[in-house]
Amino acid sequence: MSRYENVPHQVYEITWQSGHIEKVIAHQVSHDTLRMRVAAIGDGQFASDSEGARIKFHAEVDGRWTLQLSAHEADIRTIRNITSGEQAPGGAV
């Protein structure tokens, strides 16, 4: 039995910096933005290290965990979960 067999996939709308819009179907989205590094100077404060960070979309397809898309975070303008269509704040229809 598959781990994601009964978990519905999610549909994401990606708007690229170029303005191109596409949809990706995935069970999981991960990103490198939250990677942390110790600052080389100063008192050892932590700082975000997002240079070269990637966003990855994975889905289970035919029983196999599959990378659907991997992109540099800087190339993406927005990511929206549109699985349930447009939703108004507060649950208004």
C-alpha positions in Angstrom: 0.0 0.0 0.0 1.3 3.4 -1.0 1.9 6.1 1.7 0.0 8.7 -0.4 -2.6 6.4 -1.8 -5.5 8.0 0.1 -4.0 11.5 0.2 -5.4 13.8 -2.5 -2.8 15.7 -4.6 -2.7 19.5 -4.5 -2.7 21.8 -7.5 -0.4 24.7 -7.5 -0.3 27.7 -9.8 3.2 29.1 -10.3 3.8 32.6 -11.7 7.3 32.9 -12.9 9.2 36.2 -12.9 8.9 36.2 -16.7 5.0 36.3 -16.2 4.5 32.8 -17.5 1.9 30.9 -15.5 1.8 27.1 -15.1 0.2 24.5 -12.9 1.9 21.7 -11.0 0.3 18.7 -9.3 2.1 17.6 -6.1 1.7 15.9 -2.8 4.6 17.8 -1.2 6.3 21.2 -1.7 9.7 21.8 -0.1 12.1 24.7 -0.2 15.6 25.6 0.9 14.8 29.1 2.1 14.9 28.1 5.7 18.4 26.8 5.5 20.5 28.6 8.2 24.2 29.4 8.3 26.3 30.9 11.0 27.5 34.3 10.1 31.2 34.4 9.5 31.6 37.7 11.4 30.1 39.0 14.5 28.8 37.1 17.5 27.6 34.0 15.8 24.2 35.3 14.9 22.2 33.2 12.5 21.3 34.6 9.0 19.2 33.3 6.2 21.1 31.8 3.3 18.7 31.8 0.4 21.2 32.2 -2.4 20.6 29.4 -4.8 17.6 28.2 -2.8 15.3 25.8 -4.7 11.6 25.0 -4.4 10.8 21.3 -5.2 7.4 19.8 -6.0 7.0 16.0 -5.5 4.2 13.7 -6.2 3.5 10.0 -6.1 2.9 8.8 -9.6 2.0 5.2 -10.3 3.4 4.2 -6.9 6.7 6.0 -7.3 7.8 9.2 -5.5 8.6 11.6 -8.4 10.1 15.0 -8.6 7.6 17.1 -10.6 9.5 20.4 -10.6 12.6 21.9 -9.1 13.2 25.6 -9.6 15.4 28.4 -8.2 13.3 30.4 -5.7 14.4 33.6 -7.3 12.8 32.6 -10.7 9.3 32.3 -9.1 7.1 35.3 -8.4 4.2 33.5 -6.7 2.9 30.0 -5.8 -0.8 29.6 -5.0 -2.6 26.4 -3.9 -5.6 26.4 -6.3 -6.8 22.8 -5.4 -10.2 24.1 -4.2 -10.5 27.0 -6.6 -10.6 30.6 -5.6 -11.3 31.1 -1.9 -12.5 34.3 -0.3 -11.0 35.3 3.1 -13.2 34.3 6.1 -14.9 31.5 4.1 -17.3 33.8 2.2 -18.6 32.3 -1.0 
